[in-house]
Amino acid sequence: MGGPEPQMSRVSHNLHCDYISDLPDDLKHKIFSKLPIKDVVRTSILSSKWKDSWTSIPSLEFEEKSTSLAFDESSTESRLVKLVDNVLMVHYGPILKFKLVCKNPCNEAIGRWMHILSKNGIGYLELRYGGDEGCKIPSRLFSCDALKHVHLSGCIINVPQTFQGFKLLHALSLDRFYLTGFSIGNLASCCPLLEDLTLSRFVQQGCLHILAPNLIRLSICGEFHDLCLETPKLTLGSIYLNPRNRDYIKYSAAKAGKGSNITRALGYLHNVQKLNVGGNFIEYLAMGPIPENLPTIFNHLTEIFVLICCSDQKEIGAALCLFKSALNLKILRIEFWGYEVKDQLQVQTFWKLEATEGCLFKCLKTVDILHVHYSALIAESMLEFAKLVLSTSPVLEKLNIFDFVDASFFAELEDFPKLSKKSEIASVMNDICSLKL
């Protein structure tokens, strides 16, 4: 009578309690974000309160991975297209993120989808097409004025002439793309808040001119004839010039006497901190006159990675011009490649002349020296550059030689006078230190 409820009764009550039905919508959406879209739809059977919960999720991601979503050869549409259509048909509320990864272009369907997305506040858009045939991006994309992040891969992009820019866009990534209507530079300059720009596997006829006053991160990997970067806030830069087509040589020759490539490409990078230079970009920088020093001093540049042809004295000159302008350089990673030349002694002498200039690398602490392949010239260039570093780096701590096991090479470096008493020379194989001197 009136006593406490028996323990067994309380346990029985808890077992019948439905905790999952009363979860708040924001927590449900977090759960949905961890699941494939087909499993998200299946959650409607969990309870009556979950039946329509998935129809308001703000993030929609579709990937053509499983065989159940593979291209249906017996139909003109893929099962993936039907799935996206069905989800968008019943969805209500804002769609802040839309991601689609598939092999086959959905030219007709993407028009329908962009029409819906443009009316639902889309902020993050990612479309990746893996097939050989590019997907045509509808003009409706350029009316999505709430976009903050765009990633397009395998797409044909026709920018309307009336396009005024994405005023809120912070990140733009274009991969395997073909752009018409606008140049790449014009597209970037129409996005005043753009901070992150990635361009990969593309061909740019003429000059790739990027004017982006707020750009912080830039990655370029493609083919272009000329480069002009007006990006004063850039801190991280990676530029890889594809060596497949060397039309930039003819273009630079035609512009002979009209300024320096290295000044035009790098002269505005006042705040750059890390710079990665690969492919044939150093060859491009070396064309035309190479100034003794760049007009811009890279006071914030502390890390450089560069691929250099040791057979070409002009490339060596361009690299040294860059090094001399980076007064606070702390980390240098240099990779050599090259071909045999008749006057090998002249190449060696070039490095030795630089070694007489005193403290070239005043702040340098770590140097990695690598090679693409082995040859006598490359080995000699690595040796002479290592001597240059040892003789002009007063605070050097570590000189790493990668994938090189010539004992006489290291013996000569060990006997060579070092400006820094703290410097160590190490042979590194497969990122594991195998020998310390």
PEWO-V171313 format. One record per residue. N is the residue number from 1. RES is the residue in one letter. PSI is psi in radians with two decimals (999 if undefined). Layout:
<<N:RES:PSI> <N:RES:PSI>>
This chain:
<<1:M:1.91> <2:G:0.09> <3:G:3.06> <4:P:2.61> <5:E:2.34> <6:P:2.57> <7:Q:-0.75> <8:M:-0.63> <9:S:-0.72> <10:R:-0.72> <11:V:-0.75> <12:S:-0.69> <13:H:-0.74> <14:N:-0.60> <15:L:-0.50> <16:H:0.02> <17:C:2.28> <18:D:1.64> <19:Y:-0.57> <20:I:-0.50> <21:S:-0.53> <22:D:0.28> <23:L:2.45> <24:P:2.72> <25:D:-0.69> <26:D:-0.59> <27:L:-0.67> <28:K:-0.74> <29:H:-0.61> <30:K:-0.67> <31:I:-0.77> <32:F:-0.62> <33:S:-0.30> <34:K:-0.04> <35:L:2.64> <36:P:2.65> <37:I:-0.62> <38:K:-0.62> <39:D:-0.56> <40:V:-0.79> <41:V:-0.64> <42:R:-0.31> <43:T:-0.21> <44:S:-0.30> <45:I:-0.08> <46:L:-0.77> <47:S:2.96> <48:S:-0.54> <49:K:-0.27> <50:W:-0.12> <51:K:-0.78> <52:D:0.15> <53:S:-0.67> <54:W:-0.35> <55:T:-0.09> <56:S:0.20> <57:I:2.38> <58:P:-0.16> <59:S:2.12> <60:L:2.14> <61:E:2.21> <62:F:2.21> <63:E:2.30> <64:E:1.34> <65:K:-0.94> <66:S:2.78> <67:T:-0.43> <68:S:-0.31> <69:L:0.15> <70:A:2.88> <71:F:2.24> <72:D:1.86> <73:E:-0.42> <74:S:0.03> <75:S:2.73> <76:T:-0.16> <77:E:2.61> <78:S:2.78> <79:R:-0.52> <80:L:-0.74> <81:V:-0.76> <82:K:-0.69> <83:L:-0.81> <84:V:-0.77> <85:D:-0.81> <86:N:-0.69> <87:V:-0.80> <88:L:-0.50> <89:M:-0.64> <90:V:-0.09> <91:H:2.49> <92:Y:2.72> <93:G:3.08> <94:P:2.55> <95:I:1.72> <96:L:-0.47> <97:K:2.33> <98:F:2.14> <99:K:2.29> <100:L:2.16> <101:V:2.03> <102:C:2.95> <103:K:-0.79> <104:N:2.43> <105:P:2.52> <106:C:1.08> <107:N:-0.73> <108:E:-0.76> <109:A:-0.65> <110:I:-0.50> <111:G:-0.75> <112:R:-0.78> <113:W:-0.73> <114:M:-0.56> <115:H:-0.74> <116:I:-0.79> <117:L:-0.65> <118:S:-0.37> <119:K:0.04> <120:N:0.47> <121:G:0.55> <122:I:2.22> <123:G:-0.49> <124:Y:2.10> <125:L:2.19> <126:E:2.04> <127:L:2.06> <128:R:2.12> <129:Y:2.20> <130:G:-0.15> <131:G:3.06> <132:D:-0.51> <133:E:2.14> <134:G:2.63> <135:C:2.32> <136:K:2.08> <137:I:2.18> <138:P:2.70> <139:S:-0.33> <140:R:-0.48> <141:L:-0.67> <142:F:0.07> <143:S:0.07> <144:C:1.49> <145:D:-0.02> <146:A:0.05> <147:L:2.32> <148:K:-0.42> <149:H:2.21> <150:V:2.24> <151:H:2.09> <152:L:2.28> <153:S:2.31> <154:G:0.71> <155:C:2.63> <156:I:2.05> <157:I:1.98> <158:N:1.82> <159:V:2.19> <160:P:2.50> <161:Q:-0.39> <162:T:0.00> <163:F:2.25> <164:Q:-0.01> <165:G:2.80> <166:F:1.81> <167:K:-0.32> <168:L:0.02> <169:L:2.26> <170:H:-0.54> <171:A:2.29> <172:L:2.19> <173:S:2.12> <174:L:2.17> <175:D:2.35> <176:R:1.04> <177:F:2.77> <178:Y:2.11> <179:L:2.27> <180:T:2.79> <181:G:-0.79> <182:F:2.68> <183:S:2.85> <184:I:-0.74> <185:G:-0.73> <186:N:-0.68> <187:L:-0.76> <188:A:-0.70> <189:S:-0.30> <190:C:0.04> <191:C:1.54> <192:P:-0.40> <193:L:0.13> <194:L:2.18> <195:E:-0.43> <196:D:2.07> <197:L:2.19> <198:T:2.17> <199:L:2.12> <200:S:2.57> <201:R:1.11> <202:F:2.91> <203:V:2.18> <204:Q:2.01> <205:Q:2.37> <206:G:-2.65> <207:C:2.30> <208:L:1.73> <209:H:1.99> <210:I:1.98> <211:L:1.78> <212:A:1.63> <213:P:-0.37> <214:N:0.15> <215:L:2.30> <216:I:-0.70> <217:R:2.32> <218:L:2.27> <219:S:2.13> <220:I:2.23> <221:C:1.71> <222:G:-2.78> <223:E:2.28> <224:F:2.76> <225:H:-0.57> <226:D:2.77> <227:L:2.30> <228:C:2.03> <229:L:2.05> <230:E:1.36> <231:T:1.30> <232:P:-0.36> <233:K:0.05> <234:L:2.28> <235:T:-0.55> <236:L:2.08> <237:G:2.31> <238:S:2.09> <239:I:2.08> <240:Y:2.02> <241:L:2.01> <242:N:2.18> <243:P:0.01> <244:R:-0.80> <245:N:2.08> <246:R:0.75> <247:D:-0.34> <248:Y:-0.38> <249:I:-0.83> <250:K:-0.70> <251:Y:-0.76> <252:S:-0.65> <253:A:-0.67> <254:A:-0.41> <255:K:0.27> <256:A:2.35> <257:G:0.04> <258:K:0.54> <259:G:3.04> <260:S:2.33> <261:N:-0.76> <262:I:-0.59> <263:T:-0.74> <264:R:-0.67> <265:A:-0.69> <266:L:-0.07> <267:G:-0.29> <268:Y:0.12> <269:L:1.14> <270:H:-0.50> <271:N:0.20> <272:V:2.41> <273:Q:-0.66> <274:K:2.33> <275:L:2.19> <276:N:2.08> <277:V:1.99> <278:G:-3.09> <279:G:-2.37> <280:N:0.40> <281:F:-0.63> <282:I:-0.64> <283:E:-0.73> <284:Y:-0.79> <285:L:-0.52> <286:A:-0.16> <287:M:2.47> <288:G:-3.06> <289:P:2.42> <290:I:2.01> <291:P:2.72> <292:E:-0.71> <293:N:2.56> <294:L:2.63> <295:P:-0.38> <296:T:2.28> <297:I:2.14> <298:F:1.37> <299:N:-0.41> <300:H:-0.07> <301:L:1.94> <302:T:-0.20> <303:E:2.24> <304:I:2.36> <305:F:2.24> <306:V:2.42> <307:L:2.21> <308:I:2.45> <309:C:1.99> <310:C:-0.06> <311:S:-0.21> <312:D:1.93> <313:Q:-0.53> <314:K:-0.62> <315:E:-0.73> <316:I:-0.74> <317:G:-0.70> <318:A:-0.72> <319:A:-0.75> <320:L:-0.63> <321:C:-0.72> <322:L:-0.78> <323:F:-0.73> <324:K:-0.44> <325:S:-0.12> <326:A:1.38> <327:L:-0.41> <328:N:0.42> <329:L:2.24> <330:K:-0.56> <331:I:2.21> <332:L:2.21> <333:R:1.98> <334:I:2.30> <335:E:2.24> <336:F:2.49> <337:W:2.97> <338:G:3.12> <339:Y:2.74> <340:E:2.44> <341:V:2.76> <342:K:-0.81> <343:D:1.20> <344:Q:-0.56> <345:L:-0.61> <346:Q:-0.66> <347:V:-0.76> <348:Q:-0.75> <349:T:-0.57> <350:F:-0.79> <351:W:-0.69> <352:K:-0.62> <353:L:-0.67> <354:E:-0.50> <355:A:-0.24> <356:T:-0.02> <357:E:0.11> <358:G:-2.41> <359:C:1.42> <360:L:-0.71> <361:F:1.39> <362:K:-0.51> <363:C:0.05> <364:L:2.26> <365:K:-0.62> <366:T:2.29> <367:V:2.27> <368:D:2.21> <369:I:2.15> <370:L:2.99> <371:H:2.52> <372:V:-0.73> <373:H:2.97> <374:Y:2.41> <375:S:2.87> <376:A:-0.68> <377:L:-0.75> <378:I:-0.75> <379:A:-0.75> <380:E:-0.68> <381:S:-0.72> <382:M:-0.73> <383:L:-0.83> <384:E:-0.63> <385:F:-0.69> <386:A:-0.70> <387:K:-0.68> <388:L:-0.78> <389:V:-0.82> <390:L:-0.57> <391:S:-0.15> <392:T:0.29> <393:S:1.64> <394:P:-0.35> <395:V:0.33> <396:L:2.36> <397:E:-0.65> <398:K:2.22> <399:L:1.90> <400:N:2.21> <401:I:2.06> <402:F:2.38> <403:D:0.85> <404:F:2.21> <405:V:0.31> <406:D:1.96> <407:A:-0.66> <408:S:-0.56> <409:F:-0.88> <410:F:-0.55> <411:A:-0.69> <412:E:-0.67> <413:L:-0.63> <414:E:-0.63> <415:D:-0.18> <416:F:2.41> <417:P:2.37> <418:K:2.35> <419:L:-0.55> <420:S:2.24> <421:K:-0.28> <422:K:-0.13> <423:S:2.41> <424:E:2.50> <425:I:2.27> <426:A:2.47> <427:S:2.19> <428:V:2.17> <429:M:2.12> <430:N:0.75> <431:D:0.27> <432:I:2.19> <433:C:2.11> <434:S:-0.28> <435:L:2.27> <436:K:2.42> <437:L:999>>
